Amino acid sequence: MMKTMEWKEQTLYLLDQTKLPEQVTYIACKTWQEVYDAIACLVVRGAPAIGIAAAYGVVLGAYTTYQEQQSNESAVFIQAVCDIGKTLDRARPTAVNLHWAIMRMLDCAVHQQDHTVDEIIKELEKLAIQIHQEDVLLNKQLSMVGTQELSKIGKPLTILTHCNAGALATAAIGTALGVIRGLHQKGFIHMVYADETRPLLQGARLTVTELMEDHIPVTLITDNMAAWTMAQKKVDAVIVGADRIAANGDTANKVGTYGLSLLAHYHHIPFYVAAPISTFDRTIATGKEIPIEERAEDEVRCFNGNYCTPKQALVFNPAFDVTPHEHITGIFTEYGFISKPDMITVSSFFIENNIKE
């Protein structure tokens, strides 16, 4: 299994996911600006992974500030680090894990204001490594929750998934693909249908690569084949990841997910979301408040670097859409399963599990 990132000797090594599967290359980020660029241009992608990368970006920003700052005054240093963190937070607006990780890092810095600059940097690096390690553990826990729930169906399953919510989107086995991996280990996977995921083909390039490497049966389909696949191939469940979940359970994920939820609803197929608690944003009531990133028009105009439309063609290119909670059968988290998410069930789940915001 390819490693998404590695922190070593004050350098963040990121697997360049824009080059997969043709090339397996790593980019060495020695500055926070390089981390920002890597997040923005999808060298690193997937909500949990970009949160971890951003945490290390704050550490790199702290090292840079320490080297450039003329004084050792902690207050000045912390302010500079906070400014860097706020800039990193703007790299991609939809995935809340990015904001969640950066806020943890900046809160750590602020609470170290009575310490020396050197001590603050050490604490920031320690926390970034902790965030990285936490993701490895919660991937396993989330996978167990989803595997246990879907194993109750009692037969090998045909699953449909969208985009990439696997090892390449996290620090370990993934969220949606973590559940699929858990089911496969127990002999409960018949076939996985992976949407191509236009326009950047994360499903084709990344999900199919991951599943084939793990010898999990997978069939690639284009996005517009999903309805017919559901009708003809007896799909048992749809499992996807998430980039932000509102207080009522409305979920933002890679564009195309909303359409899948409508198709699943029509075909009476259960629709599941697999996401860590850090993906919940309970400061917003519904999905209408989730900011939706719009990306460059040439991502749609071009295919493999070549124009496939007139160069001046108008393009609407949202990177995400929002699935209403009414279409979601349940959400797998590291704390357990949220059945039929809505404002009440999500709130109760947080209270029952003593989950702090």
C-alpha positions in Angstrom: 0.0 0.0 0.0 1.5 3.3 -1.1 2.2 5.8 1.7 0.4 9.1 1.3 3.0 11.1 3.2 6.0 10.9 5.5 7.5 13.4 7.9 11.2 13.2 8.2 14.0 15.6 9.2 11.8 18.8 9.0 10.5 17.8 5.5 7.1 16.6 4.5 7.2 14.1 1.7 4.0 13.9 -0.2 3.0 11.3 -2.8 2.1 13.2 -6.0 -1.4 11.9 -6.6 -1.7 13.9 -9.8 0.9 11.5 -11.4 -0.8 8.2 -10.4 -1.0 5.5 -11.6 1.7 6.1 -14.2 4.3 7.4 -11.8 4.9 6.9 -8.1 6.9 10.0 -7.1 7.1 12.0 -3.9 7.4 15.8 -3.6 9.6 17.1 -0.7 8.0 20.1 1.0 10.4 22.1 3.0 8.3 25.3 3.4 4.6 25.9 4.3 4.1 27.6 0.9 5.0 24.3 -0.8 2.4 22.5 1.4 -0.2 25.1 0.4 0.5 24.6 -3.3 0.4 20.8 -2.9 -3.0 20.9 -1.2 -4.4 23.4 -3.8 -3.2 21.5 -6.8 -4.3 18.1 -5.5 -0.8 16.6 -5.0 -2.3 15.6 -1.7 -6.1 15.2 -1.5 -8.8 13.6 0.6 -10.2 15.5 3.6 -8.2 13.6 6.3 -5.0 13.6 4.4 -5.0 17.4 3.6 -5.8 18.0 7.3 -2.6 16.1 8.3 -0.6 17.8 5.6 -1.8 21.2 6.8 -0.7 20.4 10.3 2.8 19.7 9.1 2.6 22.8 7.1 2.0 24.8 10.3 5.2 23.2 11.7 7.2 24.1 8.6 5.8 27.7 9.0 6.9 27.7 12.6 10.5 26.7 11.6 10.6 29.3 8.8 9.3 32.0 11.2 11.9 31.0 13.8 14.7 31.3 11.2 13.5 34.6 9.9 12.4 36.3 13.1 14.8 38.8 14.6 13.5 38.4 18.1 12.7 35.4 20.3 9.5 37.0 21.6 6.9 34.3 21.9 3.9 36.6 21.2 5.3 37.8 17.9 6.2 34.3 16.9 2.8 32.9 17.7 1.1 35.7 15.7 3.2 34.9 12.7 2.4 31.2 13.0 -1.3 32.0 13.3 -1.2 34.1 10.1 0.4 31.2 8.3 -2.2 28.8 9.6 -5.0 31.1 8.4 -3.5 31.2 4.9 -3.2 27.4 4.8 -6.8 27.2 5.8 -7.8 28.9 2.5 -6.0 26.2 0.3 -9.3 24.3 -0.1 -12.6 25.7 1.3 -14.9 22.6 1.4 -13.0 20.0 3.4 -13.5 20.8 7.1 -10.7 18.5 8.2 -8.3 21.1 6.9 -9.8 23.8 9.2 -10.1 21.3 12.1 -6.4 20.3 12.0 -5.2 23.9 11.6 -7.3 25.1 14.5 -5.8 22.3 16.7 -2.4 23.5 15.8 -3.0 27.2 16.4 -4.8 26.5 19.7 -1.7 24.6 20.7 0.6 27.5 19.8 -1.6 30.0 21.7 -1.7 27.9 24.8 2.2 27.8 24.7 2.6 31.5 24.9 4.5 31.3 28.3 7.1 29.0 26.7 10.1 29.7 24.6 9.9 29.7 20.8 11.9 26.5 20.6 9.6 24.8 23.1 6.5 25.9 21.1 8.0 24.5 17.9 8.6 21.2 19.6 5.0 21.0 20.8 3.6 21.9 17.4 5.7 19.1 15.8 4.6 16.7 18.5 0.9 17.6 17.8 1.2 17.2 14.0 2.7 13.7 14.5 -0.1 12.9 16.9 -2.8 14.0 14.4 -1.1 11.8 11.8 -1.0 8.8 14.2 -4.6 9.4 15.3 -5.8 9.1 11.7 -4.2 5.7 11.4 -6.1 4.4 14.5 -9.4 5.9 13.6 -9.2 4.4 10.1 -9.1 1.0 11.7 -11.9 1.8 14.1 -14.1 3.2 11.4 -13.5 0.2 9.2 -14.5 -2.1 12.0 -17.8 -0.2 12.6 -18.7 -0.3 8.9 -17.6 -4.0 8.5 -19.7 -5.1 11.5 -22.8 -3.2 10.3 -22.7 -4.4 6.7 -21.7 -8.0 7.6 -25.2 -8.4 9.1 -26.5 -8.6 5.5 -24.9 -12.1 5.6 -23.7 -12.5 2.0 -20.9 -11.2 -0.3 -21.9 -7.7 -1.3 -21.8 -5.7 -4.5 -20.7 -2.2 -3.6 -20.6 1.0 -5.6 -18.3 3.8 -4.6 -17.4 7.2 -5.9 -14.1 9.2 -6.0 -11.3 7.9 -3.7 -11.9 7.6 0.1 -9.0 5.1 0.6 -5.5 5.0 1.8 -4.6 7.8 -0.6 -7.1 10.1 1.1 -5.9 9.3 4.6 -2.9 8.1 6.6 -3.9 4.4 6.6 -6.5 2.2 5.0 -9.1 4.8 4.2 -12.7 5.5 5.2 -15.1 4.1 2.6 -12.4 1.9 1.2 -11.4 1.0 4.8 -14.9 -0.5 5.2 -14.6 -2.3 1.8 -11.2 -3.7 2.9 -12.7 -4.9 6.2 -15.5 -6.6 4.3 -13.1 -8.2 1.9 -11.0 -9.7 4.7 -14.2 -11.4 6.0 -15.2 -12.7 2.6 -18.1 -10.3 2.2 -17.1 -8.6 -1.1 -18.4 -9.9 -4.4 -17.6 -6.9 -6.5 -16.8 -3.2 -6.2 -18.0 -0.9 -8.9 -15.9 2.3 -8.9 -17.1 5.4 -10.6 -14.5 7.0 -12.9 -15.2 10.4 -11.1 -14.8 13.1 -13.7 -13.2 15.4 -14.4 -10.0 14.4 -12.6 -10.6 10.6 -12.5 -9.8 10.0 -8.9 -12.0 6.8 -9.0 -10.2 5.5 -12.1 -6.7 6.5 -11.2 -6.7 6.0 -7.5 -9.5 3.8 -6.2 -9.1 1.2 -8.9 -5.3 1.2 -8.3 -5.8 0.7 -4.6 -8.3 -2.1 -4.9 -6.4 -4.0 -7.5 -3.2 -3.8 -5.4 -5.2 -5.4 -2.6 -6.7 -8.0 -4.9 -10.2 -6.8 -4.2 -12.6 -7.4 -7.1 -13.2 -4.1 -8.8 -14.9 -3.0 -12.0 -14.5 0.5 -13.4 -17.5 2.4 -14.7 -18.0 5.9 -16.0 -20.1 8.2 -13.8 -23.0 8.1 -16.3 -23.2 4.3 -16.1 -24.1 4.2 -12.4 -27.9 4.1 -12.8 -27.7 1.2 -15.3 -25.2 -0.6 -13.1 -27.6 -0.3 -10.1 -30.4 -1.6 -12.2 -28.5 -4.5 -13.8 -25.8 -5.6 -11.4 -27.9 -5.9 -8.2 -25.8 -3.3 -6.2 -26.3 -4.0 -2.5 -25.0 -0.7 -1.1 -23.3 2.6 -2.0 -20.4 3.7 0.3 -18.7 7.1 -0.1 -16.5 9.3 1.9 -17.1 12.9 3.0 -15.5 16.3 3.1 -17.9 18.1 5.5 -21.0 17.0 7.3 -23.5 19.5 8.7 -25.3 19.3 12.0 -28.3 17.7 10.4 -26.3 15.1 8.5 -26.2 16.8 5.1 -22.9 15.7 3.5 -20.6 17.3 1.1 -18.5 15.0 -1.0 -16.9 14.8 -4.5 -19.3 16.2 -7.1 -21.4 13.3 -8.4 -22.2 12.0 -5.0 -25.6 13.8 -4.8 -26.6 12.2 -8.1 -25.6 8.8 -6.8 -27.8 9.3 -3.7 -30.8 10.1 -5.9 -30.2 7.0 -8.0 -29.8 4.8 -4.8 -33.0 6.2 -3.4 -34.9 5.4 -6.6 -33.5 1.8 -6.7 -34.0 1.3 -3.0 -30.3 0.8 -2.4 -28.9 1.8 1.1 -26.5 4.7 0.9 -23.7 5.0 3.5 -21.1 7.7 4.3 -17.8 6.7 6.0 -16.1 9.7 7.7 -14.2 10.5 10.9 -15.7 12.8 13.6 -13.3 15.5 12.4 -15.4 15.8 9.2 -18.5 17.0 11.1 -19.1 20.7 11.2 -21.8 21.3 13.7 -21.4 25.1 13.5 -23.5 24.9 10.4 -27.1 23.6 10.5 -27.6 22.3 7.0 -25.7 21.6 3.8 -26.9 24.9 2.3 -24.2 26.5 4.4 -21.3 24.4 3.2 -18.9 26.4 0.9 -18.5 24.6 -2.4 -15.1 25.0 -4.1 -15.2 25.8 -7.8 -12.0 24.8 -9.6 -10.3 25.8 -12.9 -12.3 25.5 -16.1 -9.5 23.8 -17.9 -10.0 20.7 -15.7 -13.1 20.1 -17.7 -12.1 21.5 -21.1 -8.9 19.4 -21.1 -8.3 15.6 -21.0 -4.8 14.4 -20.3 -3.5 17.9 -21.1 -5.2 18.2 -24.4 -8.3 20.4 -25.1 -11.4 18.3 -25.9 -13.7 21.4 -26.2 -13.3 24.8 -27.8 -10.9 26.8 -25.6 -13.5 29.5 -24.9 -16.3 27.1 -23.9 -18.0 28.1 -20.7 -17.6 25.7 -17.8 -19.2 25.2 -14.5 -16.8 23.1 -12.4 -17.9 22.6 -8.7 -15.5 20.2 -7.0 -18.2 19.0 -4.5 -22.0 18.7 -4.1 -24.2 18.1 -1.1 -26.2 15.0 -0.4 -29.3 15.6 1.8 -29.4 13.6 5.0 -32.8 12.1 3.9 -30.9 10.1 1.3 -28.3 8.7 3.7 -29.0 5.4 5.4 -26.2 5.8 7.9 -22.8 7.3 8.7 -19.9 5.1 9.8 -17.5 6.9 12.3 -14.7 5.8 14.6 -17.1 6.1 17.5 -19.9 4.0 16.0 -22.8 4.1 13.5 -25.3 6.9 13.1 -28.4 5.4 11.6 -30.7 7.7 9.6 -28.8 10.9 10.4 -30.7 14.1 11.1 -30.4 17.0 13.6 -31.6 14.8 16.5 -29.7 11.6 15.8 -26.4 13.4 15.1 -26.7 15.5 18.3 -27.7 12.5 20.4 -24.7 10.6 19.0 -22.3 13.3 20.0 -23.8 13.5 23.5 -23.9 9.8 24.1 -20.3 9.3 23.1 -19.1 12.4 25.0 -17.6 13.8 21.8 -16.1 17.3 22.4 -16.4 19.8 19.6 
